Amino acid sequence: MNSASTYSEQTRPGQQEPTAGASSPQNNPHLAQAEWQTLPWQQPPLADKCWLHREQPVTNQPYVIISQTALQQIDAHGRSNLRTELGGALLGKAYRHEDKMFVEIRAALPAVSPDHGPIHFTFDADTWTQLQRDQAAHYPDLDMVGWFHTHPALGVFYSSDDVVVHAAAFTLPWHVGLVVDPVSKEVGFFGWINGQLAPFSGCYELLDQFADTMMPWRVVRTAVWYDGSHEPETEHTAGVYVPGSSALSVSAINPRLSLLVGAFGILLSLILLIGWVIPMSLQVGQLQNVVLTMSNPALAASNTAACPDYRLRILSPLTGTSYPVGDKISLLGTANHPDAARYQLEIRPAGTDNWALLHTKRWDASLGQLGQWNTASYQPGSYELRLKAVDRNNVRLAGSEVCQISLELRP
């Protein structure tokens, strides 16, 4: 798959004008006016200098332009080890042109992490320091605009762990994530659309080295697994078909054989528990600690001020974000207070005194989904949401801080 021109849906952007109004501060609620104003004005290199892969950006999606230099760097790092997940940082510039936002990726920095395996990759504190040092040494004029990692033979999607890392460490509207399956040769971009993480419809390849495309993968658009229970799309789903004529009869199985099979199942369960479940739990704990460390500087200008206690913190959505009435908003964060009997998510119209219970959670959640707000029955306007820890009498714990954010519903 060395030539993207073999895909019927891919055309040169000069032949098809991008949709207007894709990321204006008025149309995109995730772009706070202050953040929009920090982006410089720049002419994007679209006409005759880029190749569109898959589809143009959907409404409110940033335009992603990735250079052939960065593609080669990611491809080389991803193919260096197909038995484990690898990752790194995306470097470039974010800017605005007319009423659209652009993310131009010029380079990719491989990350060296001791904590990675066939189904996970973690940025630890040393990895983060190494990336910042390499960026300063080799690309001092570029900014960190996102991250990438591989899913060897797993397909392209954003796992619940990926959601946590992105929501904690890459909070700006132009921060993007790239997932590559170097085995199936597929790739997909993810990022903020309307204040929530979502798959991007496509991207542009900057023809900075060759006059034609050299994208090494097929660009796909899959899904974000917020809670880890998402069912993959049909094209990524694998299964086993057993014809009805060859079905086994339960009554024909020998009882002694059943006993042996049962014993083998118990033994296999113990092996999995010792060899996989326990180590995986330790890895998840390490991931949580790392992301909490990363989230403090990343959220300094967003939700940290509204949530001073790291044990009671809403990471996503960002305070000040707006949504259309009817959206179902997933609330991600941490609820992990040692003295809490339960946790409550409450809501009220801004400027009023009466809080209404939105969701009750009886167990701790470390960097996971705290609840969901179905806005279908609410009127447009400003709302305040808060997360608090309570005792068995539903009284807020003495000395505990409350996490309180503001959201806007628009018609």
C-alpha positions as CSV (number, residue, x, y, z in Angstrom):
1,M,0.0,0.0,0.0
2,N,2.6,2.5,-1.1
3,S,0.3,4.6,-3.1
4,A,-2.7,6.3,-1.6
5,S,-4.0,7.1,-5.1
6,T,-5.2,3.5,-5.2
7,Y,-8.1,4.4,-2.9
8,S,-11.1,5.7,-4.6
9,E,-12.1,8.1,-1.8
10,Q,-8.7,10.0,-1.9
11,T,-8.4,13.1,-4.0
12,R,-6.0,16.0,-4.1
13,P,-7.3,18.8,-1.9
14,G,-6.9,21.2,-4.8
15,Q,-9.7,19.3,-6.6
16,Q,-12.1,19.5,-3.7
17,E,-12.5,22.6,-1.6
18,P,-12.5,21.9,2.2
19,T,-15.8,22.6,4.0
20,A,-16.1,26.1,5.3
21,G,-16.6,26.9,9.0
22,A,-15.0,23.7,10.3
23,S,-13.4,25.1,13.4
24,S,-14.4,28.6,14.0
25,P,-14.6,29.7,17.6
26,Q,-18.4,30.4,17.0
27,N,-19.0,26.9,15.6
28,N,-16.7,24.8,17.7
29,P,-17.6,24.9,21.4
30,H,-14.4,23.3,22.4
31,L,-12.4,26.3,21.2
32,A,-12.6,28.9,24.0
33,Q,-12.1,32.4,22.6
34,A,-8.8,32.8,24.6
35,E,-7.4,29.6,23.2
36,W,-8.4,30.5,19.6
37,Q,-6.7,33.9,20.0
38,T,-3.4,32.3,21.0
39,L,-3.1,30.6,17.6
40,P,-1.1,32.5,14.9
41,W,-2.5,33.2,11.4
42,Q,-0.9,31.2,8.7
43,Q,-1.6,30.1,5.1
44,P,-2.0,26.3,5.0
45,P,-0.1,24.4,2.3
46,L,-3.2,22.6,1.0
47,A,-3.5,23.4,-2.7
48,D,-1.2,21.2,-4.8
49,K,1.0,20.5,-1.8
50,C,-1.1,17.9,0.1
51,W,-2.9,14.7,-0.5
52,L,-6.2,14.0,1.1
53,H,-6.5,10.6,2.7
54,R,-10.0,9.2,3.2
55,E,-12.5,12.1,3.8
56,Q,-12.4,15.8,4.5
57,P,-12.7,16.9,8.1
58,V,-16.2,16.7,9.6
59,T,-17.8,19.8,11.2
60,N,-15.7,21.1,14.1
61,Q,-12.8,18.8,13.4
62,P,-9.3,20.3,13.1
63,Y,-7.5,19.9,9.8
64,V,-4.6,17.5,10.3
65,I,-1.6,17.9,7.9
66,I,1.2,15.4,8.5
67,S,4.5,15.6,6.7
68,Q,6.2,12.7,4.8
69,T,9.1,13.2,7.1
70,A,6.9,12.4,10.2
71,L,5.3,9.5,8.4
72,Q,8.7,7.9,7.8
73,Q,9.8,8.4,11.4
74,I,6.6,6.8,12.7
75,D,6.7,4.0,10.3
76,A,10.3,3.1,11.1
77,H,9.7,3.2,14.8
78,G,6.5,1.2,14.6
79,R,8.0,-1.6,12.5
80,S,11.1,-1.9,14.7
81,N,9.2,-4.2,17.0
82,L,5.9,-5.9,16.0
83,R,5.6,-7.9,19.2
84,T,4.9,-4.9,21.5
85,E,3.3,-1.5,21.4
86,L,5.5,1.5,20.8
87,G,4.8,5.2,20.9
88,G,6.1,8.7,21.0
89,A,5.3,12.4,20.5
90,L,4.0,14.4,17.5
91,L,5.7,17.7,16.9
92,G,4.6,20.6,14.8
93,K,2.5,23.8,14.8
94,A,-1.1,24.7,15.3
95,Y,-2.5,27.7,13.5
96,R,-5.6,29.3,12.1
97,H,-6.6,30.4,8.7
98,E,-9.9,32.2,8.0
99,D,-12.4,30.3,10.3
100,K,-10.6,27.0,10.4
101,M,-8.0,25.4,12.7
102,F,-5.0,23.5,11.4
103,V,-2.5,21.1,13.1
104,E,0.6,20.6,11.0
105,I,2.8,17.7,12.1
106,R,6.3,18.1,11.0
107,A,8.2,15.4,13.0
108,A,7.7,12.5,15.4
109,L,9.9,11.6,18.4
110,P,10.1,8.0,19.4
111,A,9.7,7.4,23.1
112,V,11.7,5.0,25.2
113,S,9.6,3.4,27.8
114,P,10.4,0.3,30.0
115,D,6.6,-0.2,30.6
116,H,5.2,-1.6,27.4
117,G,3.9,-4.9,26.1
118,P,1.8,-6.6,23.5
119,I,-1.4,-4.7,24.5
120,H,-0.2,-1.6,26.4
121,F,2.2,1.3,26.2
122,T,2.8,3.8,29.0
123,F,4.5,7.1,29.2
124,D,6.4,7.1,32.5
125,A,8.1,10.1,34.1
126,D,11.5,9.3,32.6
127,T,9.9,8.9,29.1
128,W,8.2,12.3,29.4
129,T,11.6,13.9,30.5
130,Q,13.3,12.2,27.6
131,L,10.8,13.5,25.0
132,Q,11.1,17.0,26.3
133,R,14.9,16.8,26.2
134,D,14.9,15.4,22.6
135,Q,12.5,18.0,21.5
136,A,14.6,20.8,22.8
137,A,17.8,19.3,21.2
138,H,16.4,18.4,17.8
139,Y,13.2,20.4,17.2
140,P,13.4,23.6,19.4
141,D,11.1,25.5,17.0
142,L,8.3,22.9,17.1
143,D,5.6,22.4,19.7
144,M,4.2,19.1,21.0
145,V,0.9,18.8,19.2
146,G,0.0,15.2,20.1
147,W,1.1,11.7,20.5
148,F,1.2,8.4,18.6
149,H,1.4,4.7,19.5
150,T,1.0,1.3,17.7
151,H,-1.5,-1.5,18.0
152,P,0.3,-4.4,16.4
153,A,-2.3,-6.8,14.9
154,L,-5.0,-5.3,17.2
155,G,-6.6,-2.8,14.8
156,V,-7.0,0.9,15.0
157,F,-9.1,2.3,17.9
158,Y,-8.8,4.4,21.0
159,S,-8.9,2.2,24.1
160,S,-10.1,3.4,27.5
161,D,-6.5,3.8,28.6
162,D,-5.8,5.9,25.5
163,V,-8.8,8.1,26.4
164,V,-7.4,8.6,29.9
165,V,-3.9,9.6,28.6
166,H,-5.3,12.0,26.0
167,A,-7.9,13.6,28.4
168,A,-5.2,14.2,31.0
169,A,-2.1,15.2,29.1
170,F,-3.4,16.5,25.7
171,T,-6.2,18.9,26.6
172,L,-5.9,21.6,24.0
173,P,-8.3,21.6,21.1
174,W,-5.6,21.1,18.6
175,H,-4.0,18.1,20.4
176,V,-4.3,14.9,18.3
177,G,-3.5,11.2,18.8
178,L,-2.5,8.8,16.1
179,V,-2.9,5.0,16.3
180,V,-1.0,2.7,13.8
181,D,-1.5,-1.0,13.3
182,P,1.8,-1.8,11.5
183,V,0.7,-5.4,10.8
184,S,-2.6,-4.6,9.0
185,K,-1.2,-1.3,7.7
186,E,-4.0,0.9,9.0
187,V,-3.9,4.2,10.8
188,G,-6.3,6.6,12.3
189,F,-6.3,10.1,13.9
190,F,-8.3,11.0,17.1
191,G,-8.9,14.3,18.9
192,W,-11.3,16.8,20.3
193,I,-14.6,17.3,18.4
194,N,-17.3,19.3,20.2
195,G,-15.4,18.9,23.5
196,Q,-15.2,15.1,23.3
197,L,-12.6,12.6,22.0
198,A,-13.7,11.2,18.7
199,P,-12.1,9.6,15.6
200,F,-11.2,11.9,12.8
201,S,-12.6,11.4,9.3
202,G,-9.3,11.8,7.5
203,C,-6.0,13.7,7.2
204,Y,-3.8,15.5,4.7
205,E,-0.3,14.3,3.7
206,L,2.2,17.1,3.2
207,L,4.2,16.3,0.0
208,D,7.5,17.7,1.5
209,Q,9.8,15.0,0.0
210,F,8.0,13.4,-2.9
211,A,5.7,14.8,-5.6
212,D,3.2,11.9,-4.9
213,T,1.9,10.2,-1.8
214,M,4.0,7.7,0.2
215,M,1.5,7.1,3.0
216,P,2.5,3.6,4.3
217,W,-1.0,2.8,5.7
218,R,-4.7,2.9,4.9
219,V,-6.5,5.7,6.8
220,V,-9.5,4.4,8.7
221,R,-12.1,5.9,11.0
222,T,-13.1,3.5,13.8
223,A,-14.2,4.3,17.4
224,V,-13.3,5.5,20.9
225,W,-13.8,3.0,23.7
226,Y,-14.7,5.2,26.6
227,D,-15.4,2.3,29.0
228,G,-13.6,-0.5,27.3
229,S,-16.8,-2.3,26.4
230,H,-17.1,-1.1,22.9
231,E,-17.9,-3.7,20.2
232,P,-15.5,-3.3,17.2
233,E,-17.0,-2.4,13.8
234,T,-17.8,-5.2,11.4
235,E,-14.6,-4.8,9.3
236,H,-12.5,-5.3,12.5
237,T,-14.5,-8.1,14.0
238,A,-13.2,-11.6,14.0
239,G,-15.2,-14.7,14.9
240,V,-15.5,-18.5,14.5
241,Y,-18.3,-20.1,12.6
242,V,-19.4,-23.6,13.6
243,P,-21.9,-25.2,11.1
244,G,-25.0,-26.6,12.6
245,S,-24.3,-30.1,11.2
246,S,-21.1,-30.4,13.1
247,A,-22.4,-29.2,16.5
248,L,-21.4,-31.3,19.5
249,S,-24.1,-33.1,21.5
250,V,-23.7,-32.3,25.2
251,S,-25.2,-35.7,26.1
252,A,-22.6,-37.5,24.1
253,I,-19.7,-36.2,26.2
254,N,-18.1,-38.8,28.5
255,P,-18.5,-37.7,32.2
256,R,-14.8,-38.6,32.9
257,L,-13.8,-36.4,30.0
258,S,-16.0,-33.6,31.4
259,L,-14.1,-33.9,34.7
260,L,-10.8,-33.6,33.0
261,V,-11.9,-30.6,31.0
262,G,-13.1,-28.9,34.1
263,A,-9.9,-29.5,36.0
264,F,-7.9,-28.2,33.0
265,G,-10.1,-25.1,33.0
266,I,-9.4,-24.4,36.7
267,L,-5.7,-24.9,36.1
268,L,-5.7,-22.5,33.1
269,S,-7.6,-19.9,35.1
270,L,-4.9,-20.0,37.8
271,I,-2.2,-19.6,35.2
272,L,-3.9,-16.6,33.7
273,L,-4.5,-15.1,37.1
274,I,-0.9,-15.3,38.1
275,G,0.7,-14.7,34.8
276,W,-1.6,-12.0,33.3
277,V,-4.3,-10.5,35.5
278,I,-2.0,-9.6,38.4
279,P,0.7,-8.1,36.3
280,M,-1.9,-6.2,34.2
281,S,-3.4,-4.8,37.4
282,L,0.1,-3.5,38.4
283,Q,0.5,-1.9,35.0
284,V,-2.9,-0.2,35.2
285,G,-1.9,1.2,38.6
286,Q,1.4,2.5,37.1
287,L,-0.5,4.1,34.3
288,Q,-2.9,5.8,36.7
289,N,0.0,7.3,38.7
290,V,1.8,8.5,35.6
291,V,-1.2,10.1,34.1
292,L,-2.1,11.8,37.4
293,T,1.5,13.3,37.4
294,M,1.1,14.4,33.8
295,S,-2.4,15.8,34.3
296,N,-1.4,18.4,36.9
297,P,0.6,20.7,34.5
298,A,-1.6,19.8,31.5
299,L,-4.7,20.9,33.3
300,A,-3.3,24.0,35.0
301,A,-5.4,26.3,32.9
302,S,-8.6,24.2,32.7
303,N,-10.1,21.8,35.3
304,T,-7.4,21.8,38.0
305,A,-8.4,25.2,39.4
306,A,-12.0,23.9,39.6
307,C,-11.0,20.6,41.1
308,P,-8.2,21.2,43.7
309,D,-8.3,17.7,45.1
310,Y,-6.7,15.2,42.7
311,R,-8.8,12.4,44.4
312,L,-12.0,14.2,43.2
313,R,-11.4,15.5,39.7
314,I,-13.4,15.7,36.5
315,L,-10.8,15.5,33.6
316,S,-13.3,15.6,30.7
317,P,-15.2,17.6,29.6
318,L,-13.2,20.8,30.1
319,T,-14.9,23.5,32.1
320,G,-16.4,26.1,29.8
321,T,-17.2,23.7,27.0
322,S,-20.6,23.9,25.2
323,Y,-22.7,21.1,23.7
324,P,-25.9,21.0,21.7
325,V,-29.0,20.0,23.6
326,G,-29.5,16.2,23.1
327,D,-25.9,15.2,23.5
328,K,-24.9,12.4,25.9
329,I,-21.8,13.7,27.7
330,S,-19.5,11.2,29.3
331,L,-17.8,12.5,32.5
332,L,-14.3,11.1,33.0
333,G,-12.1,11.6,36.0
334,T,-11.1,10.3,39.4
335,A,-13.3,9.6,42.5
336,N,-11.0,7.9,45.0
337,H,-11.4,9.3,48.5
338,P,-10.5,6.9,51.3
339,D,-13.4,7.9,53.6
340,A,-16.2,8.1,51.0
341,A,-19.3,5.9,51.2
342,R,-20.3,7.0,47.8
343,Y,-19.8,9.8,45.3
344,Q,-22.4,12.1,43.9
345,L,-22.6,14.0,40.6
346,E,-25.0,17.0,41.0
347,I,-26.2,19.6,38.6
348,R,-27.9,23.0,38.7
349,P,-28.7,25.9,36.3
350,A,-26.0,28.5,36.7
351,G,-26.9,31.3,39.2
352,T,-29.5,29.1,41.1
353,D,-29.1,27.6,44.6
354,N,-30.7,24.2,44.2
355,W,-28.6,21.2,43.2
356,A,-30.2,18.1,41.6
357,L,-28.7,14.6,41.8
358,L,-27.4,13.5,38.4
359,H,-25.6,10.3,39.3
360,T,-24.5,8.3,42.3
361,K,-21.4,6.1,42.3
362,R,-20.8,3.6,45.1
363,W,-17.3,2.5,44.2
364,D,-14.0,4.2,43.6
365,A,-13.0,5.2,40.0
366,S,-9.4,5.9,39.2
367,L,-9.2,7.7,35.9
368,G,-12.4,6.2,34.5
369,Q,-16.0,7.1,33.7
370,L,-17.8,8.8,36.5
371,G,-21.2,9.0,34.9
372,Q,-23.1,10.4,31.9
373,W,-25.3,13.4,31.4
374,N,-28.1,12.9,28.9
375,T,-29.0,16.5,28.0
376,A,-32.1,15.6,26.0
377,S,-34.5,16.9,28.7
378,Y,-32.6,20.1,29.5
379,Q,-33.1,23.6,28.2
380,P,-30.3,25.6,26.6
381,G,-28.3,27.7,29.0
382,S,-25.4,27.5,31.5
383,Y,-25.1,24.7,34.0
384,E,-22.8,23.8,36.8
385,L,-21.8,20.2,37.7
386,R,-20.0,19.1,40.8
387,L,-18.5,15.9,42.1
388,K,-18.4,15.4,45.8
389,A,-17.6,12.6,48.3
390,V,-20.3,11.8,50.9
391,D,-20.8,9.6,53.9
392,R,-23.5,7.0,54.5
393,N,-26.0,9.8,55.3
394,N,-25.2,11.5,52.0
395,V,-23.5,14.4,53.8
396,R,-20.3,15.8,52.3
397,L,-17.2,14.6,54.0
398,A,-15.7,17.1,56.3
399,G,-12.5,18.6,54.9
400,S,-13.1,17.2,51.4
401,E,-12.9,19.5,48.4
402,V,-15.7,19.7,45.8
403,C,-14.9,19.5,42.1
404,Q,-17.2,22.0,40.2
405,I,-17.2,22.8,36.5
406,S,-19.4,24.8,34.2
407,L,-20.9,23.7,30.9
408,E,-23.1,25.3,28.3
409,L,-26.0,23.8,26.4
410,R,-26.9,25.5,23.1
411,P,-30.0,25.0,20.9
